[in-house]
Amino acid sequence: MRFIQSCIVSLLTVLASVQALTYRGADFSSLVNLENSGITYKDSGVTAKFETILKNHGANLARIRIWTSTSNSQYSLNYGLALAKRAVAAGMTLLIDLHYSDTWIPSGWPTTLSGLNTQIYTYTNSLVKAFAAQGTPIQYIQIGNEINDGILWPVGRISVNGYSPLSQLLHSAANGVRDASSTTKIMIHLANGWDASSVASFYNQIFIAGEFATGDFDILGFSFYPFYGTGATYSALQSSLQAMVTKFGKVRPMSFGCGQFLMEAKDVMVVETDWPAVCSGVALSDTAIPVSAEGQSTWVAGIRTILQTLSGGHGIGTVYWEPGWVGNAGLGSSCAVGYPYS
């Protein structure tokens, strides 16, 4: 039986570095598949459940991705439901990450916009109800993962069909959530949260009358990685996120009465980030941070500081992506090791 020593130093520092924020999260969606392959985890030499190790060192938010596949090895709904039970039992809040795909338009789904609007509503509504029915209601839900160029390609792909199809699909998905739960908060998740022009362009065009509206979502979610572009600096992230807080923090008069106002303020989370522990031949966005386990805690601390300084207290949390994914050390990057270790 293989195991990974639970990297106490790194886990403590990465998670504790964001104690002042509401949420200190980890996406450990791969956990059950890893356990099924023989991986176990230890904390100070004692074998323990990975979610328990995370919770004992400060994590209070579990991000779980769900694909439309029916295979547990491909993050099915049943897989996500089972993992959610474990996360909630460990004392964590849930952030469910819907990809709406196992490819692009999932097998068996309609291929027309009207059909997809119905399908995405029904799928999302049923999923939210399924989590509630088993006693693990969803606190936060992403209606799409890194949707800079849309979802459900090619129909909902911005670069092919513009913003309107995506705007309709997001509106339908949001309605599915709202009709299933009055308490679940909806997140829109974009990659490259540091890229202010790209983020602003998306939010300047996604709202269309009768389609997706500002009231259809609650949380701005972003990815922020150091190994996909040297522009991913702290200063760029701070500028981009503050611009969004300012944009959605405006008080606007409502159209139906004098003296009534609509507050559009949105909270912000960085829901995907990593820093490499071993990496050569890759230009990282911050050369001052050491490539090491200690560097990982420094990187997260910097993100924490940015979120804490956003006006109105709208920065609420971070999520470290796959801190225990043994066997996928690079975590999607060109670096050798991305998960925390010591």
RACORSUL-V253964 format. One record per backbone hydrogen bond with DSSP energy under -0.5 kcal/mol. CO is the residue of the C=O (numbers start at 1). NH is the residue of the N-H. E is the energy in kcal/mol with one decimal. If there is no record, write none. Layout:
co=CO nh=NH e=E
co=CO nh=NH e=E
This chain:
co=2 nh=40 e=-0.7
co=4 nh=42 e=-1.4
co=5 nh=7 e=-0.6
co=7 nh=11 e=-2.9
co=8 nh=12 e=-2.8
co=9 nh=13 e=-2.1
co=10 nh=14 e=-3.0
co=11 nh=15 e=-2.3
co=12 nh=16 e=-2.5
co=13 nh=17 e=-1.4
co=15 nh=18 e=-1.4
co=16 nh=19 e=-1.7
co=18 nh=21 e=-1.6
co=23 nh=318 e=-1.4
co=24 nh=60 e=-2.2
co=24 nh=61 e=-1.1
co=25 nh=320 e=-2.3
co=26 nh=28 e=-0.8
co=26 nh=63 e=-2.1
co=27 nh=322 e=-2.2
co=28 nh=31 e=-1.9
co=30 nh=34 e=-2.2
co=31 nh=35 e=-2.8
co=32 nh=36 e=-2.5
co=33 nh=37 e=-0.8
co=34 nh=37 e=-0.7
co=34 nh=39 e=-2.1
co=35 nh=38 e=-1.6
co=40 nh=4 e=-2.5
co=41 nh=48 e=-2.2
co=42 nh=6 e=-1.9
co=43 nh=46 e=-1.7
co=45 nh=47 e=-0.5
co=46 nh=43 e=-2.7
co=49 nh=53 e=-2.2
co=50 nh=54 e=-2.5
co=51 nh=55 e=-2.3
co=52 nh=56 e=-2.7
co=53 nh=57 e=-1.0
co=54 nh=57 e=-0.7
co=54 nh=59 e=-2.4
co=55 nh=58 e=-1.8
co=60 nh=93 e=-2.7
co=61 nh=26 e=-1.9
co=61 nh=63 e=-0.5
co=62 nh=64 e=-0.5
co=62 nh=95 e=-2.7
co=63 nh=28 e=-0.7
co=64 nh=97 e=-3.0
co=66 nh=99 e=-2.2
co=66 nh=100 e=-0.6
co=69 nh=77 e=-0.5
co=71 nh=74 e=-1.6
co=71 nh=76 e=-0.8
co=72 nh=75 e=-1.3
co=75 nh=67 e=-2.9
co=76 nh=80 e=-2.4
co=77 nh=81 e=-2.7
co=78 nh=82 e=-2.1
co=79 nh=83 e=-2.2
co=80 nh=84 e=-2.3
co=81 nh=85 e=-1.7
co=82 nh=86 e=-1.4
co=83 nh=87 e=-2.4
co=84 nh=88 e=-2.8
co=85 nh=89 e=-2.3
co=86 nh=90 e=-1.5
co=87 nh=92 e=-2.2
co=88 nh=91 e=-1.4
co=93 nh=62 e=-3.1
co=94 nh=139 e=-0.7
co=94 nh=140 e=-1.8
co=95 nh=64 e=-2.3
co=96 nh=98 e=-0.8
co=96 nh=142 e=-3.2
co=97 nh=66 e=-2.6
co=97 nh=99 e=-0.6
co=98 nh=144 e=-1.0
co=101 nh=68 e=-0.7
co=104 nh=106 e=-0.8
co=105 nh=104 e=-0.5
co=106 nh=109 e=-2.1
co=112 nh=116 e=-2.4
co=113 nh=117 e=-2.3
co=114 nh=118 e=-1.6
co=115 nh=119 e=-2.4
co=116 nh=120 e=-3.1
co=117 nh=121 e=-1.4
co=118 nh=122 e=-2.4
co=119 nh=123 e=-3.0
co=120 nh=124 e=-2.1
co=121 nh=125 e=-2.7
co=122 nh=126 e=-2.4
co=123 nh=127 e=-2.2
co=124 nh=128 e=-2.4
co=125 nh=129 e=-1.9
co=126 nh=130 e=-2.0
co=127 nh=131 e=-1.9
co=128 nh=132 e=-1.8
co=129 nh=133 e=-2.6
co=130 nh=134 e=-1.1
co=131 nh=136 e=-2.3
co=132 nh=135 e=-1.7
co=139 nh=185 e=-2.8
co=140 nh=96 e=-2.5
co=141 nh=143 e=-0.5
co=141 nh=187 e=-3.0
co=142 nh=98 e=-1.7
co=142 nh=144 e=-1.2
co=144 nh=146 e=-0.5
co=147 nh=150 e=-2.3
co=149 nh=158 e=-0.8
co=152 nh=156 e=-2.1
co=153 nh=105 e=-0.5
co=154 nh=157 e=-1.4
co=156 nh=151 e=-1.0
co=156 nh=158 e=-0.6
co=157 nh=160 e=-1.2
co=157 nh=161 e=-3.0
co=158 nh=162 e=-2.4
co=162 nh=166 e=-0.5
co=163 nh=167 e=-2.9
co=164 nh=168 e=-2.5
co=165 nh=169 e=-2.3
co=166 nh=170 e=-2.8
co=167 nh=171 e=-1.8
co=168 nh=172 e=-2.4
co=169 nh=173 e=-2.5
co=170 nh=174 e=-2.9
co=171 nh=175 e=-2.3
co=172 nh=176 e=-1.9
co=173 nh=177 e=-1.8
co=174 nh=178 e=-2.9
co=175 nh=179 e=-2.6
co=176 nh=180 e=-0.7
co=177 nh=180 e=-1.0
co=177 nh=181 e=-2.2
co=185 nh=141 e=-2.4
co=186 nh=218 e=-3.0
co=186 nh=219 e=-2.5
co=187 nh=143 e=-1.8
co=187 nh=189 e=-0.5
co=188 nh=190 e=-0.5
co=188 nh=221 e=-3.0
co=189 nh=147 e=-2.5
co=190 nh=223 e=-1.8
co=192 nh=195 e=-2.1
co=194 nh=196 e=-1.5
co=195 nh=199 e=-2.6
co=196 nh=200 e=-2.7
co=197 nh=201 e=-2.2
co=198 nh=202 e=-2.0
co=199 nh=203 e=-2.2
co=200 nh=204 e=-1.8
co=201 nh=205 e=-0.7
co=202 nh=205 e=-1.1
co=202 nh=206 e=-1.8
co=206 nh=208 e=-0.7
co=208 nh=211 e=-2.8
co=212 nh=208 e=-1.2
co=213 nh=216 e=-2.0
co=214 nh=217 e=-1.1
co=218 nh=267 e=-1.1
co=219 nh=188 e=-2.1
co=219 nh=221 e=-0.7
co=220 nh=269 e=-2.5
co=221 nh=190 e=-2.3
co=222 nh=271 e=-1.7
co=222 nh=272 e=-1.1
co=223 nh=193 e=-2.8
co=226 nh=285 e=-1.5
co=229 nh=232 e=-1.6
co=231 nh=233 e=-2.4
co=233 nh=237 e=-2.3
co=234 nh=238 e=-3.0
co=235 nh=239 e=-2.2
co=236 nh=240 e=-2.3
co=237 nh=241 e=-2.9
co=238 nh=242 e=-2.4
co=239 nh=243 e=-1.8
co=240 nh=244 e=-1.5
co=241 nh=245 e=-2.3
co=242 nh=246 e=-2.6
co=243 nh=247 e=-2.3
co=244 nh=248 e=-2.5
co=245 nh=249 e=-0.7
co=247 nh=250 e=-0.7
co=250 nh=252 e=-0.6
co=250 nh=264 e=-1.2
co=252 nh=262 e=-2.9
co=254 nh=257 e=-0.9
co=257 nh=260 e=-1.0
co=260 nh=254 e=-2.0
co=261 nh=263 e=-0.6
co=262 nh=252 e=-1.9
co=262 nh=264 e=-0.6
co=267 nh=220 e=-3.0
co=268 nh=316 e=-2.7
co=268 nh=317 e=-0.8
co=269 nh=222 e=-1.7
co=269 nh=271 e=-0.8
co=270 nh=319 e=-2.0
co=272 nh=224 e=-2.5
co=273 nh=321 e=-2.4
co=274 nh=226 e=-0.7
co=276 nh=292 e=-0.6
co=278 nh=336 e=-1.0
co=278 nh=337 e=-2.1
co=282 nh=284 e=-0.8
co=286 nh=289 e=-0.8
co=290 nh=292 e=-1.4
co=292 nh=296 e=-1.4
co=293 nh=297 e=-1.2
co=294 nh=298 e=-1.8
co=295 nh=299 e=-2.6
co=296 nh=300 e=-2.1
co=297 nh=301 e=-2.2
co=298 nh=302 e=-2.0
co=299 nh=303 e=-1.6
co=300 nh=304 e=-2.6
co=301 nh=305 e=-2.2
co=302 nh=306 e=-1.8
co=303 nh=307 e=-2.5
co=304 nh=308 e=-2.6
co=305 nh=309 e=-1.3
co=307 nh=310 e=-1.0
co=307 nh=315 e=-0.6
co=310 nh=313 e=-1.3
co=311 nh=314 e=-1.0
co=314 nh=268 e=-3.5
co=314 nh=316 e=-0.6
co=316 nh=23 e=-2.6
co=317 nh=270 e=-2.0
co=318 nh=25 e=-3.1
co=320 nh=27 e=-2.6
co=320 nh=322 e=-0.6
co=322 nh=325 e=-1.1
co=324 nh=326 e=-2.1
co=325 nh=328 e=-1.5
co=328 nh=331 e=-1.9
co=329 nh=338 e=-3.9
co=329 nh=339 e=-0.6
co=330 nh=333 e=-1.7
co=337 nh=277 e=-2.6
co=337 nh=278 e=-1.6
co=338 nh=275 e=-0.6
